[in-house]
Amino acid sequence: MTPFAKDYVENIVPYVPGKPIEEVERELGVRAVKLASNENPLGPSPKALRAMRSAAKQAHLYPDGRCSVLKAKLANRFGLGEDQFIVGNGSNEIIELLARGFLREGDRVISSESSFLVYPLIAQTCGAAYTAVPMKDFRFDLRGILAQMDDRTRLIFIANPNNPTGSYVKANEVEGFLSQVPQEVLVCFDEAYIDFVEAGDFPNLLNYVRGERKNLILLRTFSKSYGLAGLRIGYGIASKQLSQYLEKVRQPFNVNRLAQIAAAAALGDGRFLRRTKRLVSDGKLYLYRQFTKMGLEFISSEANFVLVDLERPAEKVFQALLKRGMIIRPMAAYGLPNHIRVTVGKHGDLVKFIRVLKEALKG
Ligand SMILES: Cc1ncc(COP(=O)(O)O)c(C=O)c1O
C-alpha cells in the first residue's frame, strides 16, 4: 500500500458494472442482447436526440455551469423553485455530493441489504461506517433502519423503488418513518425508477419538499425512463437551503453541454415516456407469466427490471447465458447468490431471454 494512502480507501472493492455489450460481442463474435443495466431498450428520447444533433456544433463551448434552462423546466414541471434542484453527472454524482458535503470520518450511513451498491461505496470513500439493515420480505425495513440509528448517523439512503428487488416502501410507512428521523439526519430517497411505478400507494414525497422539509432529498435520473444513461445526467430535489449547500461542493462544469440540452428536450417528450412505460409494463407481465410457468419465484417490480430466484447458484447460469449472447446480472454482489436481475427489454429480446434461460437451466 502507498504510504500516504487512506486505509479505508485502500479497502474499497470497486463497483463492477454490467458487462459491456461490445465486449461480449467481441468475445463471442455474435450479436448479444444486454438486459443487465436497466437501460431503456427504445434508445434515447427522439426529441433529445434531435436537440443533441444541433447542439453538437457548440461542443467547443463550456456548458452552463448552473444548468439554468433545465432547472427552469424542472421547476415548472414540479411547481418548485429553480433553487431547489441540484443537477449532476448522473444521479450518482448527487450521491457523491451528499458524501462530500456531509460525511466526516467516523459518521454512520444506513441503508438496506440488497440495495444500490454505490451507497456503501461512497460511505467508504469518506471513512464513514456503513450499516446495511436486513430486508423484510425483500423490502426496505424502515423500522429496522430507525432501530439502527445512533448519534453518529448522518445519512440514510432509501432506494424507492429499490434496485435490485423492484420493491417499494408505501406512503403510510414513509410518513411514520420521516416523523421519527431527527432533523440532523439527512434522508435521501433515491427515486431513479419512479417513472415506472404503477402502485397507487407509492409515496409522493414532493409534498414534503414543498413543505421545505430540511433533511430530505429526492434523487431522479434521465438514465432510465428517458434513455440518456450514456450522457450521465440526474438531479436532486430538496429544500432551497440543502440544494444550495450541495451547489458549493460540485465542480464548476459538472454536467456536460449535450446532457443538459438533451435532458431539457427529453422532459418535453411525453410520447416517448408513455411508450417506454407501456413497454416496461407489458414486458414485466410477460416475464411474470413465463417465470410462473417455469416455477420460478420472482418479486413483483415497480421498476424496469425483475429479480428472479433460480434456486441454484446463479453465477453458472449467468455464464451459460453469456455464451448464448444474453447478458443479465447475477446478484451475488447484492447478497443474493441464487438470484438474477433481468432488465425489461423489447419483447423479442425477452422471448429470447426466456428461451435461453430454459436451455441454461436444463444444461
Ligand atoms: C437505485 C439507483 N440509483 C441511482 C442510479 C444511478 O443512476 P445515474 O445513471 O443517474 O447515475 C441507479 C442506476 O442504476 C440506481 O439503480
The ligand as an SDF file (V2000), in Angstrom:
LIG
                    3D

 16 16  0  0  0  0  0  0  0  0999 V2000
  -31.1320    2.9700   -7.3180 C   0  0  0  0  0  0  0  0  0  0  0  0
  -30.2630    3.6880   -8.2940 C   0  0  0  0  0  0  0  0  0  0  0  0
  -29.8880    4.9310   -8.0330 N   0  0  0  0  0  0  0  0  0  0  0  0
  -29.1090    5.6360   -8.8620 C   0  0  0  0  0  0  0  0  0  0  0  0
  -28.6660    5.0680  -10.0400 C   0  0  0  0  0  0  0  0  0  0  0  0
  -27.7130    5.8550  -10.8760 C   0  0  0  0  0  0  0  0  0  0  0  0
  -28.2890    6.4690  -11.9180 O   0  0  0  0  0  0  0  0  0  0  0  0
  -27.4930    7.5460  -12.7920 P   0  0  0  0  0  0  0  0  0  0  0  0
  -27.3120    6.9040  -14.1250 O   0  0  0  0  0  0  0  0  0  0  0  0
  -28.4060    8.7250  -12.8140 O   0  0  0  0  0  0  0  0  0  0  0  0
  -26.1990    7.8520  -12.1290 O   0  0  0  0  0  0  0  0  0  0  0  0
  -29.0160    3.7720  -10.3760 C   0  0  0  0  0  0  0  0  0  0  0  0
  -28.5110    3.1810  -11.6060 C   0  0  0  0  0  0  0  0  0  0  0  0
  -28.5470    2.0410  -11.8730 O   0  0  0  0  0  0  0  0  0  0  0  0
  -29.8290    3.0530   -9.4670 C   0  0  0  0  0  0  0  0  0  0  0  0
  -30.1760    1.7960   -9.7060 O   0  0  0  0  0  0  0  0  0  0  0  0
  1  2  1  0
  2  3  1  0
  2 15  2  0
  3  4  2  0
  4  5  1  0
  5  6  1  0
  5 12  2  0
  6  7  1  0
  7  8  1  0
  8  9  2  0
  8 10  1  0
  8 11  1  0
 12 13  1  0
 12 15  1  0
 13 14  2  0
 15 16  1  0
M  END
$$$$
